[in-house]
Amino acid sequence: MTTKAPSAVSEFPPESLEKIAYNSVSSIPAQEPNDLNRLGYHIWRWLVMRQGTIDEAIRESGARIKIQKSEAASFIREALAKQGVTNI
């Protein structure tokens, strides 16, 4: 039985929507890292489709965050604005 090294992981470029979405949720306290992955995915989806609101994206994600959802929404809006996303 042999063990291979894991595949190399390529990071998204800093200006990509994926990186912007996941960076915008990185400072939110959550129960597990996977909760932030789910939240980041839903924020990315919101950035791509612009359907609904950030508050709805947070609720739909089902992420177990340790702060109020309204507070998380303001953190995300602020982080998106710092990264140059307009029309929030």
N, C-alpha and C positions, 0 to 999 in steps of 0.2 A: 504494500500500500504506500503510495507516494502522496506527498502534500505539496501542492503548488502554492506559489505566492499569490496573494489576491491581485485581482486586476487593478490597474492604475485608475484613479478617479480623476476626472477632469473637472475642474471648477468652472462654473459659469462666468463669463466676463462680468466685471462690476456694473456695466451699464445695462445688462440684460434684465428683463422683467422678473425672471426667476430669482436672480440674486437680490434685486430690490425688494421683492415680496418677502423672501426669507430673512433678509436683514431687518426689515421693518418689524418683525415679531421676535427677534432674537433677545430683546431685553425684557420681555414679559415673563414673569415667574409662572412656571407650570409644574404640574406634578411629575411629568416625565418628558424627556426630550421629544418623544414621538408626538406629544400633544402640540408642541411647537411646529413639528413637521406638518401635521394636519392643518393647523391654523395658517401656516405659511402657504400651503397649497391653496386654501380657500381665498386667501388674499391675492395670490397669483391669478386664480380664476376670475376674481373680481376685476383685477387690472386688465385682463384680456377681454372680458365680455362686457364689463361695466353694467351689469345687471344687478339691480338691488342696491343695497348700501353696505358699507363696511360693517355696521352693526349686525346685519343679516348674515354676512359672511362669517363673522365670529360665532354667531349662534349655530349656523349650519355645520361648522367645523366639529362641534362637539368637544373641542379642546377643554381640558380640565385646567383652567388657569386659576391662579391664586389671588387675583384681583377682580374687581367689578368689571363687567363687560364694557360699561361705558368708559371706564378709565383705560381699559385696553384699547378701545377704539380711538381715544384721544392720543395715546402713545403711538398707535399705528399711523394715524393721520400726520402727526408731527414728524415721524420717521420718514414717511413717504415724501412730505414736503421738503425735508432736508436733502433727500436724494433727487429732487427735481421733478417729482410727480405733481402735476397740477390738476385742477378739476376734481378735487377730492370730495 
